[in-house]
Amino acid sequence: MNVRRAVILLPLFPVLATIAACRADVTTEAAAAPPAATAVVAAAVESRPIDRYLRVTGSLLADEQAEVSAETPGRVMAILVERGSRVQAGALLARISATETSAQLQEAEANAAQIASRLGLSPNQPFDAAKVPDVMNSRASLEYAEAEFGRIKSLLDQKVVSQSEYDQRRTQVEAARQQYQVALNSAQQSYRSLDSARARITMARKAVADTDVRAPFAGLVAERLVSIGDYVTRGAHVATVVRVDPLRFEMTVPEQSVALVNVGQPVLLTVDAYPGETFEAKVRFVSPSLRPELRALTVEAVAANPDSRLKPGMFASARIHQPAGPPAQLVPVNAIETIAGTSRVYVVKNNRIEERIVTTGETVGDRIEITSGVAAGEAVATDPKGRLADGQTVAAR
């Protein structure tokens, strides 16, 4: 039986050898064939000037904020605003009882009128001490004493009166002169008292006016801190008023970027509350010194807010417009592939791929700036999606 199996298998050897030889030829041909080129869309690196920005962050603040306080003590009689009320400058916020202050005003006016009457002054009449009634009486007494003394002196020369009578008249003249001087001084003191009384009238009138608590500027009422019936003391907070148009944007600029910020530069603001929207502002203040704890510069910009969409306290990102610089190298945004935080592009050169690590800059529409890694005139593959590698053969179009 073994002999018969050997005899049967012998004719199959040439057939099997032929099949193996054919398979070897096919494998060799497959190995020798070049791999198929990957089709890619190439875009040229564009070189042109672009708008450049310094990016910083900060917070929005009210342009003005006042804790409006009571200027005079008393009981709150009326509240005319609520939270969110829009007020104009001088608008009435609250009213305090004026009973006590009005009585003080009347007392001060009566006291001033009494002193003016004693001085013989009418309203708006200038003060002249010589025309005060008491002074005029003293002056008349002095003039009469001087006249009498002159008459007695002439009689003494004629030996008609005695020396003692002459001395008596002379003493009366001196006394009248002293009384006249006292009257002048008293009139001056009374006029100073009148000045003091008039000052008390002014203070009393202010106290009456202060019973009306008014807004110091136009804005919104952020807080109402008292209610009707509350007793407030001088300096007690009644309401908080804020001005939100415009708003102030306070930001910190790193030390290395200090030279890039100047008063008057335009600023574009973005906030999380309104994605995709930008708000215009302008730099108003640049601090003359850095904050030592942060090694940063405080900068303030002003943003118009006519519709009150922006709110004090919002966090905002800002782009400060910079002067034009050298042309930028731009590639399509979809030409960038980022892996593990590293950005790269695939340059198409002689139908082969050169993988390059790049640094990106400003985004301009559908293009992005490459600050290092490519040069103007080169072409990059768009939309790599992980299918390209360094040295790979491609067919660009």
Secondary structure, 3 states (H helix, E strand, C coil): CHHHHHHHHCCHHHHHHHHHHHHHHHHHHHHHCCCCCEEECEEECEEECCCEEEEEEEEEEEEEEEEEECCCCEEEEEECCCCCCEECCCCEEEEECCHHHHHHHHHHHHHHHHHHHHHCCCCCCCCCHHHCHHHHHHHHHHHHHHHHHHHHHHHHHCCCCCHHHHHHHHHHHHHHHHHHHHHHHHHHHHHHHHHHHHHHHHHHHHHHHCCEEECCCCEEEEEECCCCCCEECCCCEEEEEEEEEEEEEEEEEEHHHHHHCCCCCEEEEEECCCCCCCEEEEEEEEEEEEECCCCEEEEEEEECCCCCCCCCCCEEEEEEEECCCCCEEEEEHHHCEEECCEEEEEEEECCEEEEEECEEEEEECCEEEEEECCCCCCEEECCCCCCCCCCCEEEEC
